[in-house]
Amino acid sequence: MRADLAATATINLFNFMFFALAILYATRDLHVSPAALGLVLGAAAVGSIIGSVITGAVERRIGIGPAFALGCLLFPAPLVLVPLAGGSHERVLAMLFIAEFGSGLGVMILDITAGAIMAALVPEGLRSRVSGAFMVVNYGVRPIGSLAGGALGAWLGLQPALWIATVGATLGVLWLLPSPVMRLRELPEPGDATQNRV
């Protein structure tokens, strides 16, 4: 659970750095119109729907722990296309669309598997306290990330700050690599939360 929290908190911190800057960068530096930006952001919703549909199949195929790690990678990794975007207007829009679609797909894999792991591993009597502690950390880093994103954007410029945000969020998955999460194939049966099947 510590590795899960470290990974998601890292991703949240850097993603909120990204969100503080992305729309300004898209409209000011990439010259994306408000209408086109709305369509691009809508791609995340489409990706999220598809992600919610396929998560069960992904988990059955590779295991719940590796599926969670995959979500931790697929959620932030496509967003590197935003600071990378360039060239023709159509190419920029395509890159932004792919970034948002892929990120939306990844966040659903992450959220669904994370919720399943927490529900299975945390005893019923402790779930509210553990969930509250997770929320304090994960929600607590968000304003810090937003403030840091704004400060970095003002200091380094929007594109360098976006590179830091996207790469930093992608590196959040590294917390999981040495942890037992990567060996978790199935969730424990109800009432057997102390024994992880690996």
N, C-alpha and C positions, 0 to 999 in steps of 0.2 A: 504494500500500500504506500510506503514511503516513496518508492520509485515512481509509482503512478502519480502521486502528488507533485513530486519534483518535476516530472516531465510536463504535466499539464500546466503547472504554474509557470514554468519557463516559456512554454508556448503562449500562454495568455499574456505574459509580460511583453514579449516581443511582438505579438500580434496587435496588441493595443498601441504599441509604438507605430506599427504599420498603419492601423486604421486612423490614427491621428493625422497622417500625412498623405494617404493614398488618393483621396478625392481631390485635394489641392494639387497634388502632382499631376493627376490625370487631366484636370481642367486647365491648369496654368501652363504646365510644361509640355504635355502631350496634346493639348488643344482638343480634348474630347468634349463634345457638346453635352448639355444636360440630358437630352433625350437619349443619345447614344450611351451615356454613362448609366442611365436607368436600365437600358437593355443589358448592358454588361453586368450590372449588379444583380439583375434578375437571373442571370446564368447560375449564380450561386444557389438560388432556390431550386432550380432544375436539378443541379448536381446533388443537392441535399435529398431531394425526393428519390433519385436513383440510388444514392448511397444508403438510404433507409431500406430500400427494397433488397439490395444485394448483400447487406451486412451479414445476414444469417448464413448465406451461402459461403461467403468469405470465411466466416468463423468456422463453419463445418469443414472447409477445405484445409485451412492452415492452422486452426486452433485459436482459442479465444485470446490468449496472450499475444501471439504473433499478429493477430488481427488488430488488437489494440495498438501495438507498435506500428503497424502499417497505417492506421488512422493518424497516429502522432506524426508520421512522416508525410502522408498525403494531404493533411490539412494545411500545413504551412508551405510545403515545398513548391507547389504551383505558383505561389505568390511571388517567387523570384522573377517571374516573367514580367511583373510590373516595372521594376527598375530597369529590366533588360529591354523593355519595349522600345522600338524605334523603327524607322523606315517610313513606308507609306502609311497613310491614314488607315487603310484597310488592314494592313499588317499589324498596326498598333491595336486596333479594335479586336482583331483575332487573338492576339496575345493576351489582352485583358480578359476577353471572354473565356479563353482556356484557363487562365489563372483563377477566375472566379468559379467556374464550373468545377474544376478539379479540387479547389479548396472546399467548396460546398459538399462534394462527394466525400472527401476525407474527413470533414468534421462530423458527419453522421456516423461513419465507421468508428471514429474515436469515441463519440458520446455514447453510442449504444453499447459498445463493448465495455467502456469504463463503468457505465451504470450496472451492467450485468455482473462484472467482476466485483464491484463494491457490494451489491446485493447478496452475492453468494459468499463472499469471504468475511463480511462483517456480521457478527452475531446480531440477531434481531433487536435485542435490548440496547445495543450500542449504535444502531444505524443513524438515529437522529443526531447524536453527538458527533459521530464521525463525519456525517454529511455536513453538519454545521461547521466543523473544523476545516473541512475541505473548501467550503464556500468562503470562509473568512480568508483563507490563503489565496484561492483562485480569484475571488472578486477583489481582494485587497491589492493584488499586484496590478490590476487593470488601470486604476488612476495613475499609479506610478509609471506604468508603461506609456500612458498617454502623455504625461508631463515630460518624460524622458524623450519621447518621440518629437514633441514640439521643440524641446531644447536642442536636440541633435539636428533637427531640421533647420533651425535658426543658425546654429553654429557651423554645421558642415554643408548644408544645402539639402534639398529634398531627396535627390537621388542617392547620395551616399548614405543618408539616414535610412532610406528604404532598404538599401543593401544590408545594412547592419540588422535591421528589424527582421527581414525575411530569412537571412542566413542564421541569425540567432534563434529564431523560432524553430527552424528546421533541426538545429542541433539539440533541441529538447529531447528528441528520441534517444539520445545517447545515455540518458539516465536509466533507460530500460535494459540496455544491452547486458550489463553484468547482473541483472536482477532475476529472481525466479519467474518474473512475468513471461519471459521468453520461452520458458518450458511449460507454461500452463496451457494444456491442450483442451481440457474440458473443465467446466465449472463443477465444484463439489455439489453433491446432492443436498437438498434442504436438510438442515439439521446436522450436516457434516462439514461445516465451514472450516474446521481446523485442518482438514486433510485435502490438500490440493492434488489433483491428478496431474502428473507430469509424464 
